[in-house]
Amino acid sequence: MDGTALPVVVVGAGPVGLAAAAELLEQGLEPLVLEAGTEAAAAVRGWGHVRLFSPWEWIVDPAAQRLLEEQGWTAPDPEQYPTGAEWVERYPRPAGPGAGRAGRHRRPRGRGDPAWA
Ligand SMILES: Cc1cc2nc3c(=O)[nH]c(=O)nc-3n(C[C@H](O)[C@H](O)[C@H](O)COP(=O)(O)OP(=O)(O)OC[C@H]3O[C@@H](n4cnc5c(N)ncnc54)[C@H](O)[C@@H]3O)c2cc1C
């Protein structure tokens, strides 16, 4: 970004925000992702012990999968049902802050954790 264009801002690095960011990256835009939590998918981490009712093939955004595979990511068994924690570890964590072409991430001001600044 050259400073003359405003970024597309995505609020929240949950499953939907990360999918939106991946789709924007594929369109050649560099989104700015604002996340209130200390890590991506903060909300899902809160119920990480629960097994999802959707198998892997339904819970990975195709654009995010393409970007991750560029970085050597291997898709999980599409027919398996992960827990919330397993899903976070295998997908939002590698797709989130600091990961390859995941765009820029920042915590909203005043939330305290400089790791996201
Ligand atoms: C127990 C349980 C089991 C589920 N199982 C399934 C399943 O099997 N299959 C399925 O398809 N769906 C399932 N869901 C639903 C799925 O988790 C949600 O549809 C999905 O998480 C929604 O994604 P999201 O990104 O919109 O929101 P969230 O996951 O809620 O993520 C929002 C993110 O935005 C951040 N945020 C919030 N406010 C702000 C702010 N003001 N500024 C910056 N960041 C902010 C939060 O910290 C969070 O990281 C389940 C939900 C629950 C609770």
The ligand as an SDF file (V2000), in Angstrom:
LIG
                    3D

 53 58  0  0  0  0  0  0  0  0999 V2000
  -20.4620  -24.3830   20.5130 C   0  0  0  0  0  0  0  0  0  0  0  0
  -20.5010  -23.9450   19.0680 C   0  0  0  0  0  0  0  0  0  0  0  0
  -20.3350  -24.8910   18.0480 C   0  0  0  0  0  0  0  0  0  0  0  0
  -20.3870  -24.5140   16.7090 C   0  0  0  0  0  0  0  0  0  0  0  0
  -20.2100  -25.4480   15.7340 N   0  0  0  0  0  0  0  0  0  0  0  0
  -20.2660  -25.0890   14.4470 C   0  0  0  0  0  0  0  0  0  0  0  0
  -20.0910  -26.0390   13.4020 C   0  0  0  0  0  0  0  0  0  0  0  0
  -19.9170  -27.2230   13.6330 O   0  0  0  0  0  0  0  0  0  0  0  0
  -20.1550  -25.6150   12.1130 N   0  0  0  0  0  0  0  0  0  0  0  0
  -20.3770  -24.2980   11.8040 C   0  0  0  0  0  0  0  0  0  0  0  0
  -20.4270  -23.9600   10.6020 O   0  0  0  0  0  0  0  0  0  0  0  0
  -20.5270  -23.3660   12.7650 N   0  0  0  0  0  0  0  0  0  0  0  0
  -20.4840  -23.7350   14.0610 C   0  0  0  0  0  0  0  0  0  0  0  0
  -20.6650  -22.7970   15.0400 N   0  0  0  0  0  0  0  0  0  0  0  0
  -20.9090  -21.4110   14.6350 C   0  0  0  0  0  0  0  0  0  0  0  0
  -19.6030  -20.7250   14.2560 C   0  0  0  0  0  0  0  0  0  0  0  0
  -18.6860  -20.8270   15.3310 O   0  0  0  0  0  0  0  0  0  0  0  0
  -19.9130  -19.2680   13.9460 C   0  0  0  0  0  0  0  0  0  0  0  0
  -20.8340  -19.1960   12.8850 O   0  0  0  0  0  0  0  0  0  0  0  0
  -18.6300  -18.5470   13.5710 C   0  0  0  0  0  0  0  0  0  0  0  0
  -17.6950  -18.5900   14.6170 O   0  0  0  0  0  0  0  0  0  0  0  0
  -18.9660  -17.1230   13.2230 C   0  0  0  0  0  0  0  0  0  0  0  0
  -17.7710  -16.5470   12.7820 O   0  0  0  0  0  0  0  0  0  0  0  0
  -17.5320  -15.0010   12.9000 P   0  0  0  0  0  0  0  0  0  0  0  0
  -16.1510  -14.7300   12.3830 O   0  0  0  0  0  0  0  0  0  0  0  0
  -18.6700  -14.2720   12.2560 O   0  0  0  0  0  0  0  0  0  0  0  0
  -17.6860  -14.6400   14.4500 O   0  0  0  0  0  0  0  0  0  0  0  0
  -16.8110  -15.0950   15.7190 P   0  0  0  0  0  0  0  0  0  0  0  0
  -16.3480  -16.4990   15.6510 O   0  0  0  0  0  0  0  0  0  0  0  0
  -17.6610  -14.6790   16.8920 O   0  0  0  0  0  0  0  0  0  0  0  0
  -15.5110  -14.1780   15.6310 O   0  0  0  0  0  0  0  0  0  0  0  0
  -15.6100  -12.7740   15.7920 C   0  0  0  0  0  0  0  0  0  0  0  0
  -14.2040  -12.2570   16.0820 C   0  0  0  0  0  0  0  0  0  0  0  0
  -14.2830  -10.8370   16.1230 O   0  0  0  0  0  0  0  0  0  0  0  0
  -13.6480  -10.3630   17.3050 C   0  0  0  0  0  0  0  0  0  0  0  0
  -14.3340   -9.1130   17.6670 N   0  0  0  0  0  0  0  0  0  0  0  0
  -15.5690   -8.9700   18.1930 C   0  0  0  0  0  0  0  0  0  0  0  0
  -15.8690   -7.6710   18.3320 N   0  0  0  0  0  0  0  0  0  0  0  0
  -14.7940   -6.9830   17.8800 C   0  0  0  0  0  0  0  0  0  0  0  0
  -14.5000   -5.5970   17.7640 C   0  0  0  0  0  0  0  0  0  0  0  0
  -15.3890   -4.6470   18.1520 N   0  0  0  0  0  0  0  0  0  0  0  0
  -13.3040   -5.2240   17.2550 N   0  0  0  0  0  0  0  0  0  0  0  0
  -12.4090   -6.1770   16.8550 C   0  0  0  0  0  0  0  0  0  0  0  0
  -12.6360   -7.5080   16.9450 N   0  0  0  0  0  0  0  0  0  0  0  0
  -13.8220   -7.9010   17.4570 C   0  0  0  0  0  0  0  0  0  0  0  0
  -13.7850  -11.4770   18.3300 C   0  0  0  0  0  0  0  0  0  0  0  0
  -12.7670  -11.4300   19.3090 O   0  0  0  0  0  0  0  0  0  0  0  0
  -13.6710  -12.7220   17.4340 C   0  0  0  0  0  0  0  0  0  0  0  0
  -12.3180  -13.1610   17.2550 O   0  0  0  0  0  0  0  0  0  0  0  0
  -20.6030  -23.1430   16.3740 C   0  0  0  0  0  0  0  0  0  0  0  0
  -20.7570  -22.1940   17.3970 C   0  0  0  0  0  0  0  0  0  0  0  0
  -20.7080  -22.5860   18.7310 C   0  0  0  0  0  0  0  0  0  0  0  0
  -20.8700  -21.5360   19.8130 C   0  0  0  0  0  0  0  0  0  0  0  0
  1  2  1  0
  2  3  1  0
  2 52  2  0
  3  4  2  0
  4  5  1  0
  4 50  1  0
  5  6  2  0
  6  7  1  0
  6 13  1  0
  7  8  2  0
  7  9  1  0
  9 10  1  0
 10 11  2  0
 10 12  1  0
 12 13  2  0
 13 14  1  0
 14 15  1  0
 14 50  1  0
 15 16  1  0
 16 17  1  0
 16 18  1  0
 18 19  1  0
 18 20  1  0
 20 21  1  0
 20 22  1  0
 22 23  1  0
 23 24  1  0
 24 25  2  0
 24 26  1  0
 24 27  1  0
 27 28  1  0
 28 29  2  0
 28 30  1  0
 28 31  1  0
 31 32  1  0
 32 33  1  0
 33 34  1  0
 33 48  1  0
 34 35  1  0
 35 36  1  0
 35 46  1  0
 36 37  1  0
 36 45  1  0
 37 38  2  0
 38 39  1  0
 39 40  1  0
 39 45  2  0
 40 41  1  0
 40 42  2  0
 42 43  1  0
 43 44  2  0
 44 45  1  0
 46 47  1  0
 46 48  1  0
 48 49  1  0
 50 51  2  0
 51 52  1  0
 52 53  1  0
M  END
$$$$
